[in-house]
Amino acid sequence: MNQRAYTTLNQDCQPAPIMEVQVCHAGTQKRINLFMKIDTGASRSVLPIDILEKQINANKIGEIECIDFDGRKIAANLYGVRLIIQGNTFKCAVISSHNSEYGLIGRDILSQHILRCDGPKKQFELDYSQE
Protein backbone atom coordinates (compact mmCIF):
# COMPACT_ATOMS: atom_id res chain seq x y z
CA MET A 1 0.00 0.00 0.00
CA ASN A 2 1.11 3.54 -0.78
CA GLN A 3 0.97 5.92 2.20
CA ARG A 4 -0.07 9.52 1.53
CA ALA A 5 -0.09 12.50 3.86
CA TYR A 6 -3.30 14.26 4.80
CA THR A 7 -3.50 17.69 3.15
CA THR A 8 -5.77 20.72 3.26
CA LEU A 9 -7.77 22.25 0.42
CA ASN A 10 -7.99 25.69 1.97
CA GLN A 11 -7.10 27.55 5.17
CA ASP A 12 -10.43 26.78 6.84
CA CYS A 13 -10.17 22.99 6.55
CA GLN A 14 -8.57 20.46 8.83
CA PRO A 15 -6.05 18.13 7.16
CA ALA A 16 -7.88 15.25 5.48
CA PRO A 17 -7.33 12.41 2.99
CA ILE A 18 -7.24 14.11 -0.41
CA MET A 19 -6.53 12.54 -3.82
CA GLU A 20 -5.83 14.08 -7.19
CA VAL A 21 -8.32 12.53 -9.62
CA GLN A 22 -8.83 12.84 -13.37
CA VAL A 23 -12.45 13.73 -14.10
CA CYS A 24 -13.51 12.79 -17.61
CA HIS A 25 -16.57 13.23 -19.79
CA ALA A 26 -18.20 9.79 -20.04
CA GLY A 27 -18.13 9.73 -23.84
CA THR A 28 -15.26 11.97 -24.99
CA GLN A 29 -11.63 12.68 -24.16
CA LYS A 30 -12.40 15.92 -22.22
CA ARG A 31 -10.73 15.67 -18.83
CA ILE A 32 -9.34 17.75 -16.00
CA ASN A 33 -7.39 17.05 -12.83
CA LEU A 34 -9.17 17.85 -9.58
CA PHE A 35 -8.43 17.38 -5.90
CA MET A 36 -11.14 15.32 -4.20
CA LYS A 37 -11.62 14.69 -0.50
CA ILE A 38 -12.28 11.10 0.60
CA ASP A 39 -15.69 11.14 2.33
CA THR A 40 -16.91 7.85 3.82
CA GLY A 41 -20.14 9.60 4.83
CA ALA A 42 -21.12 10.37 1.22
CA SER A 43 -23.00 7.55 -0.49
CA ARG A 44 -22.12 8.97 -3.93
CA SER A 45 -19.24 10.98 -5.24
CA VAL A 46 -19.82 14.73 -5.67
CA LEU A 47 -18.35 17.23 -8.14
CA PRO A 48 -18.72 21.02 -8.49
CA ILE A 49 -21.34 22.01 -11.05
CA ASP A 50 -18.93 24.35 -12.87
CA ILE A 51 -16.56 21.48 -13.58
CA LEU A 52 -19.37 19.23 -14.77
CA GLU A 53 -21.10 21.75 -17.02
CA LYS A 54 -18.42 24.22 -18.10
CA GLN A 55 -15.14 22.34 -18.08
CA ILE A 56 -15.97 18.80 -19.23
CA ASN A 57 -19.53 19.33 -20.55
CA ALA A 58 -20.85 16.25 -18.74
CA ASN A 59 -24.33 14.99 -19.55
CA LYS A 60 -27.07 15.22 -16.95
CA ILE A 61 -28.48 11.69 -16.64
CA GLY A 62 -31.12 12.14 -13.96
CA GLU A 63 -32.07 13.45 -10.54
CA ILE A 64 -31.91 11.96 -7.09
CA GLU A 65 -33.29 12.90 -3.70
CA CYS A 66 -30.62 12.92 -1.05
CA ILE A 67 -30.01 14.09 2.47
CA ASP A 68 -27.31 16.73 2.83
CA PHE A 69 -24.81 17.07 5.65
CA ASP A 70 -27.30 18.81 7.98
CA GLY A 71 -30.16 16.34 7.46
CA ARG A 72 -32.24 18.27 4.89
CA LYS A 73 -33.76 16.43 1.94
CA ILE A 74 -32.69 18.01 -1.33
CA ALA A 75 -33.05 17.23 -5.03
CA ALA A 76 -29.74 16.87 -6.82
CA ASN A 77 -28.75 16.36 -10.44
CA LEU A 78 -26.77 13.30 -11.52
CA TYR A 79 -24.09 13.47 -14.22
CA GLY A 80 -22.35 10.59 -15.98
CA VAL A 81 -18.55 10.78 -15.74
CA ARG A 82 -15.44 8.68 -15.59
CA LEU A 83 -13.09 9.10 -12.65
CA ILE A 84 -9.49 7.94 -12.98
CA ILE A 85 -7.96 7.25 -9.58
CA GLN A 86 -4.42 5.90 -9.38
CA GLY A 87 -4.69 4.61 -12.96
CA ASN A 88 -8.03 2.82 -12.45
CA THR A 89 -11.12 4.05 -14.33
CA PHE A 90 -14.59 4.12 -12.77
CA LYS A 91 -17.78 5.00 -14.66
CA CYS A 92 -20.19 6.58 -12.24
CA ALA A 93 -23.13 8.91 -11.73
CA VAL A 94 -21.94 11.80 -9.56
CA ILE A 95 -24.03 14.38 -7.71
CA SER A 96 -23.53 18.02 -8.70
CA SER A 97 -22.71 20.59 -6.02
CA HIS A 98 -23.35 24.31 -6.33
CA ASN A 99 -21.33 25.33 -3.28
CA SER A 100 -18.00 23.54 -3.43
CA GLU A 101 -14.74 24.09 -5.28
CA TYR A 102 -13.53 20.52 -4.77
CA GLY A 103 -15.02 17.07 -5.17
CA LEU A 104 -15.84 14.25 -2.77
CA ILE A 105 -14.97 10.61 -3.36
CA GLY A 106 -17.97 8.76 -1.93
CA ARG A 107 -18.77 5.15 -1.10
CA ASP A 108 -19.79 4.43 -4.71
CA ILE A 109 -16.04 4.47 -5.45
CA LEU A 110 -14.65 3.67 -1.99
CA SER A 111 -16.57 0.37 -1.83
CA GLN A 112 -14.20 -0.88 -4.54
CA HIS A 113 -11.08 0.07 -2.56
CA ILE A 114 -9.26 -0.73 0.62
CA LEU A 115 -8.96 2.48 2.66
CA ARG A 116 -6.78 2.79 5.73
CA CYS A 117 -6.63 6.07 7.66
CA ASP A 118 -4.08 6.75 10.40
CA GLY A 119 -5.42 9.91 12.03
CA PRO A 120 -2.65 10.42 14.61
CA LYS A 121 0.00 10.23 11.85
CA LYS A 122 -2.21 12.15 9.38
CA GLN A 123 -1.61 9.52 6.70
CA PHE A 124 -3.83 7.31 4.56
CA GLU A 125 -3.64 4.52 2.03
CA LEU A 126 -6.11 3.83 -0.76
CA ASP A 127 -5.73 0.69 -2.87
CA TYR A 128 -8.02 -0.72 -5.54
CA SER A 129 -9.45 -4.11 -4.62
CA GLN A 130 -9.89 -6.31 -7.68
CA GLU A 131 -11.96 -8.99 -5.94
Secondary structure, DSSP 8 states (H G I E B T S, - for coil): --EEE-B-SSTTS--B-EEEEEEEESSSS-EEEEEEEE-TT-SS-EEEHHIIIIIS--EEEEEEEEE-TTS-EEEEEEEEEEEEETTEEEEEEEEEESS-SSEEE-HHHHTTEEEEEETTTTEEEEEE---
